[in-house]
């Protein structure tokens, strides 16, 4: 599949010395829903703002549909919809007014879709934005973004402030957007990992401004496990390691690891150790995320060993 979003060796620092993005590499292919997850301050918002052309990178390359949106003409920029984490609509305008206004700037503007979403989410049509609840203002912004019929959608915490029913409706609208016409490609940052499990095809974990692990959601759900080994002695053998562990920690006689288990035979060796008890737990995406950041050190995305890279 064609690469639609690309970040290559991207770096961005701010004047106060904060390194927001450090040698970030990311590829999102046509039709994918890529979920970007990470702790607060990992650099997710900065990466999205660079992609949208709202910030300029210090080094590296950031392109959407082959264009650097910092320099792209209007006809290219209108192919991309962006919803920021703290997006504010003009609160004196109504949703109807905003739709009429936005229609002048987008060649593929779909007023019927905006009206459908307004009805679906029961949003006020002729009341000012200021009279809407915070959740409805968020839904209004999402409806306006989707009504542009974009080829690429960049979303930063799109479901923030939404109730569970509205979140489910939003997820369905994003799925509908994927199926419309030639389809679209979505890159979103979110902390609502249960929603991401239902929506995303790919997930990348971002830490200290770079991707430390990524993969297909289906593959992670199938192979990622928490493996716990309890030894009868006070501590495990000095050279003990759980096969396939991406990161692990030891507390007394208990070794716990976030492990990629691709074959049941992978654990036969430790299961046969005299006196050792082995427990294997499946993980949700949220549990995987919590386990990943249980310690402060960051494993290499390729080897699983502790990395010497900054961060």
URDA-V871174 format. One record per residue. N is the residue number from 0. SS is DSSP state (2 for helix, 1 for strand, 0 for the rest). OMEGA is omega in degrees with one decimal (NA if undefined). NEAR is the number of other C-alpha atoms within 10 Angstrom. Layout:
# URDA-V871174
n:N ss:SS omega:OMEGA near:NEAR
n:N ss:SS omega:OMEGA near:NEAR
This chain:
# URDA-V871174
n:0 ss:0 omega:-178.5 near:8
n:1 ss:0 omega:175.1 near:10
n:2 ss:1 omega:-177.6 near:16
n:3 ss:1 omega:178.9 near:21
n:4 ss:1 omega:179.3 near:21
n:5 ss:1 omega:170.9 near:21
n:6 ss:1 omega:-178.6 near:20
n:7 ss:1 omega:175.4 near:15
n:8 ss:1 omega:-174.1 near:15
n:9 ss:1 omega:178.5 near:22
n:10 ss:1 omega:176.6 near:22
n:11 ss:1 omega:174.2 near:22
n:12 ss:1 omega:178.7 near:16
n:13 ss:0 omega:-172.3 near:10
n:14 ss:0 omega:179.7 near:6
n:15 ss:0 omega:177.9 near:6
n:16 ss:0 omega:-179.8 near:7
n:17 ss:0 omega:174.4 near:10
n:18 ss:1 omega:-175.2 near:17
n:19 ss:1 omega:-179.5 near:20
n:20 ss:1 omega:-175.0 near:29
n:21 ss:1 omega:177.1 near:22
n:22 ss:1 omega:-177.1 near:15
n:23 ss:1 omega:175.7 near:23
n:24 ss:1 omega:-176.8 near:19
n:25 ss:1 omega:176.3 near:15
n:26 ss:1 omega:174.8 near:14
n:27 ss:1 omega:-174.8 near:21
n:28 ss:1 omega:-174.6 near:16
n:29 ss:0 omega:177.0 near:19
n:30 ss:0 omega:179.9 near:20
n:31 ss:0 omega:166.5 near:21
n:32 ss:1 omega:-175.2 near:23
n:33 ss:1 omega:178.5 near:26
n:34 ss:1 omega:179.4 near:26
n:35 ss:1 omega:-177.6 near:24
n:36 ss:1 omega:-179.7 near:25
n:37 ss:0 omega:-180.0 near:25
n:38 ss:0 omega:175.7 near:15
n:39 ss:0 omega:179.8 near:11
n:40 ss:0 omega:-178.8 near:16
n:41 ss:0 omega:179.6 near:20
n:42 ss:0 omega:-175.8 near:23
n:43 ss:2 omega:-178.3 near:26
n:44 ss:2 omega:178.6 near:21
n:45 ss:2 omega:180.0 near:20
n:46 ss:2 omega:179.3 near:22
n:47 ss:2 omega:179.7 near:23
n:48 ss:2 omega:175.6 near:17
n:49 ss:2 omega:178.7 near:21
n:50 ss:2 omega:-176.5 near:25
n:51 ss:0 omega:179.4 near:21
n:52 ss:0 omega:178.8 near:19
n:53 ss:0 omega:173.5 near:12
n:54 ss:0 omega:177.6 near:15
n:55 ss:0 omega:179.3 near:18
n:56 ss:0 omega:174.0 near:20
n:57 ss:0 omega:179.5 near:12
n:58 ss:1 omega:175.6 near:15
n:59 ss:1 omega:-172.8 near:15
n:60 ss:1 omega:175.9 near:19
n:61 ss:1 omega:-177.7 near:27
n:62 ss:1 omega:173.3 near:21
n:63 ss:1 omega:-176.7 near:23
n:64 ss:0 omega:176.7 near:18
n:65 ss:0 omega:-176.0 near:13
n:66 ss:1 omega:165.3 near:19
n:67 ss:0 omega:-172.4 near:20
n:68 ss:0 omega:173.0 near:22
n:69 ss:0 omega:-175.2 near:17
n:70 ss:0 omega:-171.1 near:10
n:71 ss:0 omega:175.7 near:15
n:72 ss:0 omega:-175.3 near:11
n:73 ss:2 omega:-176.2 near:11
n:74 ss:2 omega:175.4 near:11
n:75 ss:2 omega:-178.7 near:15
n:76 ss:2 omega:-177.9 near:20
n:77 ss:0 omega:176.1 near:20
n:78 ss:0 omega:-175.1 near:19
n:79 ss:1 omega:174.9 near:23
n:80 ss:1 omega:-177.4 near:21
n:81 ss:1 omega:174.9 near:24
n:82 ss:1 omega:-177.5 near:21
n:83 ss:0 omega:-178.4 near:17
n:84 ss:0 omega:-176.2 near:16
n:85 ss:0 omega:-175.6 near:11
n:86 ss:0 omega:179.7 near:12
n:87 ss:0 omega:175.2 near:12
n:88 ss:0 omega:175.0 near:16
n:89 ss:0 omega:-167.9 near:11
n:90 ss:0 omega:177.5 near:14
n:91 ss:0 omega:-178.2 near:12
n:92 ss:0 omega:174.0 near:16
n:93 ss:1 omega:177.3 near:21
n:94 ss:2 omega:175.9 near:27
n:95 ss:2 omega:179.3 near:17
n:96 ss:2 omega:-178.8 near:14
n:97 ss:2 omega:177.3 near:17
n:98 ss:2 omega:178.9 near:21
n:99 ss:2 omega:-179.5 near:13
n:100 ss:2 omega:-176.8 near:12
n:101 ss:2 omega:-177.6 near:15
n:102 ss:0 omega:-179.3 near:16
n:103 ss:0 omega:-171.6 near:9
n:104 ss:0 omega:-175.1 near:13
n:105 ss:0 omega:-177.6 near:18
n:106 ss:0 omega:-177.8 near:12
n:107 ss:0 omega:-176.8 near:13
n:108 ss:0 omega:-177.5 near:22
n:109 ss:0 omega:-179.8 near:16
n:110 ss:2 omega:178.2 near:17
n:111 ss:2 omega:178.2 near:10
n:112 ss:2 omega:177.9 near:16
n:113 ss:2 omega:-179.6 near:22
n:114 ss:2 omega:178.7 near:19
n:115 ss:2 omega:-179.7 near:13
n:116 ss:2 omega:178.1 near:22
n:117 ss:2 omega:177.9 near:20
n:118 ss:2 omega:-176.0 near:12
n:119 ss:2 omega:-177.5 near:11
n:120 ss:0 omega:177.4 near:17
n:121 ss:0 omega:179.6 near:11
n:122 ss:0 omega:174.8 near:20
n:123 ss:0 omega:-176.6 near:18
n:124 ss:0 omega:-174.9 near:17
n:125 ss:0 omega:173.3 near:11
n:126 ss:0 omega:-178.8 near:16
n:127 ss:1 omega:179.5 near:16
n:128 ss:2 omega:-177.4 near:23
n:129 ss:2 omega:-178.5 near:14
n:130 ss:2 omega:178.9 near:13
n:131 ss:0 omega:171.5 near:16
n:132 ss:0 omega:178.9 near:12
n:133 ss:2 omega:178.8 near:14
n:134 ss:2 omega:179.3 near:14
n:135 ss:2 omega:175.0 near:20
n:136 ss:2 omega:178.2 near:23
n:137 ss:2 omega:178.5 near:22
n:138 ss:2 omega:178.4 near:26
n:139 ss:2 omega:179.0 near:25
n:140 ss:2 omega:178.7 near:20
n:141 ss:2 omega:178.8 near:23
n:142 ss:2 omega:178.1 near:23
n:143 ss:2 omega:179.8 near:25
n:144 ss:2 omega:-178.4 near:21
n:145 ss:2 omega:-179.2 near:24
n:146 ss:0 omega:175.0 near:25
n:147 ss:0 omega:-177.1 near:24
n:148 ss:0 omega:-174.8 near:24
n:149 ss:0 omega:171.6 near:24
n:150 ss:0 omega:178.7 near:24
n:151 ss:1 omega:178.3 near:25
n:152 ss:1 omega:175.7 near:22
n:153 ss:1 omega:-173.2 near:23
n:154 ss:1 omega:178.0 near:23
n:155 ss:1 omega:-177.2 near:22
n:156 ss:0 omega:-174.3 near:17
n:157 ss:0 omega:-175.0 near:26
n:158 ss:0 omega:179.7 near:23
n:159 ss:0 omega:177.6 near:17
n:160 ss:0 omega:-179.3 near:16
n:161 ss:0 omega:175.9 near:17
n:162 ss:0 omega:-175.5 near:10
n:163 ss:2 omega:179.8 near:11
n:164 ss:2 omega:179.1 near:10
n:165 ss:2 omega:177.8 near:17
n:166 ss:2 omega:179.2 near:18
n:167 ss:2 omega:177.4 near:15
n:168 ss:2 omega:178.7 near:15
n:169 ss:2 omega:179.3 near:21
n:170 ss:2 omega:179.8 near:19
n:171 ss:2 omega:177.9 near:14
n:172 ss:2 omega:177.5 near:16
n:173 ss:2 omega:176.0 near:20
n:174 ss:2 omega:177.3 near:17
n:175 ss:2 omega:179.7 near:12
n:176 ss:2 omega:178.1 near:22
n:177 ss:2 omega:-174.7 near:20
n:178 ss:2 omega:-175.5 near:12
n:179 ss:0 omega:175.2 near:13
n:180 ss:0 omega:178.5 near:9
n:181 ss:0 omega:179.7 near:10
n:182 ss:0 omega:177.4 near:18
n:183 ss:0 omega:-178.5 near:24
n:184 ss:1 omega:-174.2 near:23
n:185 ss:1 omega:170.0 near:29
n:186 ss:1 omega:-178.4 near:21
n:187 ss:1 omega:173.6 near:23
n:188 ss:1 omega:-179.1 near:24
n:189 ss:0 omega:171.8 near:19
n:190 ss:0 omega:-180.0 near:20
n:191 ss:0 omega:-169.4 near:16
n:192 ss:2 omega:175.8 near:19
n:193 ss:2 omega:175.8 near:11
n:194 ss:2 omega:-177.5 near:17
n:195 ss:2 omega:178.5 near:24
n:196 ss:2 omega:-179.3 near:18
n:197 ss:2 omega:-169.9 near:12
n:198 ss:2 omega:-169.0 near:18
n:199 ss:0 omega:170.8 near:22
n:200 ss:0 omega:179.5 near:18
n:201 ss:1 omega:177.0 near:22
n:202 ss:1 omega:173.7 near:24
n:203 ss:1 omega:175.8 near:20
n:204 ss:1 omega:-178.3 near:20
n:205 ss:1 omega:179.9 near:21
n:206 ss:1 omega:179.9 near:23
n:207 ss:0 omega:170.8 near:21
n:208 ss:0 omega:179.9 near:26
n:209 ss:1 omega:176.4 near:26
n:210 ss:1 omega:-179.8 near:24
n:211 ss:1 omega:175.0 near:20
n:212 ss:1 omega:175.9 near:17
n:213 ss:1 omega:178.9 near:19
n:214 ss:1 omega:177.6 near:13
n:215 ss:1 omega:-179.7 near:14
n:216 ss:2 omega:-179.3 near:20
n:217 ss:2 omega:180.0 near:13
n:218 ss:2 omega:179.0 near:13
n:219 ss:2 omega:179.6 near:19
n:220 ss:2 omega:-177.0 near:15
n:221 ss:2 omega:-169.3 near:14
n:222 ss:2 omega:-174.0 near:14
n:223 ss:1 omega:-177.3 near:22
n:224 ss:1 omega:167.1 near:25
n:225 ss:1 omega:-179.3 near:20
n:226 ss:1 omega:-178.6 near:23
n:227 ss:1 omega:-179.6 near:21
n:228 ss:1 omega:-179.8 near:20
n:229 ss:1 omega:-178.9 near:20
n:230 ss:0 omega:-179.9 near:19
n:231 ss:0 omega:179.0 near:12
n:232 ss:0 omega:-179.5 near:12
n:233 ss:0 omega:-177.8 near:11
n:234 ss:0 omega:178.9 near:14
n:235 ss:0 omega:174.0 near:19
n:236 ss:0 omega:-173.5 near:10
n:237 ss:0 omega:-175.2 near:6
n:238 ss:0 omega:-174.7 near:5
n:239 ss:0 omega:175.0 near:9
n:240 ss:0 omega:177.9 near:15
n:241 ss:0 omega:-178.6 near:20
n:242 ss:0 omega:177.8 near:16
n:243 ss:0 omega:-177.7 near:19
n:244 ss:1 omega:174.2 near:20
n:245 ss:1 omega:172.0 near:22
n:246 ss:1 omega:-177.5 near:22
n:247 ss:1 omega:175.3 near:19
n:248 ss:1 omega:-175.8 near:13
n:249 ss:1 omega:175.3 near:14
n:250 ss:1 omega:-176.4 near:11
n:251 ss:0 omega:-179.1 near:12
n:252 ss:0 omega:-174.1 near:15
n:253 ss:1 omega:175.0 near:19
n:254 ss:1 omega:-180.0 near:20
n:255 ss:1 omega:-176.6 near:22
n:256 ss:1 omega:166.1 near:23
n:257 ss:1 omega:-165.2 near:25
n:258 ss:1 omega:171.8 near:22
n:259 ss:1 omega:-178.4 near:19
n:260 ss:0 omega:-177.7 near:20
n:261 ss:0 omega:-178.4 near:14
n:262 ss:0 omega:-179.6 near:9
n:263 ss:2 omega:-179.4 near:7
n:264 ss:2 omega:-179.1 near:9
n:265 ss:2 omega:-176.0 near:14
n:266 ss:2 omega:-177.7 near:17
n:267 ss:2 omega:-176.4 near:11
n:268 ss:2 omega:-177.9 near:10
n:269 ss:2 omega:178.1 near:16
n:270 ss:2 omega:-179.6 near:15
n:271 ss:0 omega:178.9 near:11
n:272 ss:0 omega:-177.1 near:11
n:273 ss:0 omega:175.0 near:9
n:274 ss:0 omega:-177.2 near:11
n:275 ss:0 omega:174.6 near:17
n:276 ss:1 omega:-175.5 near:15
n:277 ss:1 omega:179.0 near:18
n:278 ss:1 omega:-178.9 near:13
n:279 ss:1 omega:-176.1 near:15
n:280 ss:1 omega:170.9 near:11
n:281 ss:1 omega:-175.6 near:14
n:282 ss:0 omega:164.6 near:18
n:283 ss:0 omega:178.1 near:16
n:284 ss:2 omega:178.9 near:20
n:285 ss:2 omega:178.1 near:16
n:286 ss:2 omega:176.6 near:14
n:287 ss:2 omega:-179.9 near:20
n:288 ss:2 omega:-179.4 near:18
n:289 ss:2 omega:179.2 near:13
n:290 ss:2 omega:-178.4 near:18
n:291 ss:2 omega:-176.4 near:21
n:292 ss:0 omega:179.3 near:14
n:293 ss:0 omega:175.3 near:13
n:294 ss:0 omega:-176.8 near:11
n:295 ss:0 omega:-179.8 near:8
n:296 ss:0 omega:-175.8 near:14
n:297 ss:0 omega:178.2 near:21
n:298 ss:1 omega:175.7 near:18
n:299 ss:0 omega:-179.7 near:17
n:300 ss:0 omega:-177.3 near:15
n:301 ss:0 omega:-174.7 near:11
n:302 ss:0 omega:-176.7 near:11
n:303 ss:0 omega:178.3 near:16
n:304 ss:0 omega:-179.6 near:14
n:305 ss:1 omega:-173.8 near:13
n:306 ss:0 omega:176.2 near:15
n:307 ss:0 omega:-179.8 near:10
n:308 ss:0 omega:-179.8 near:9
n:309 ss:0 omega:174.8 near:9
n:310 ss:0 omega:NA near:13
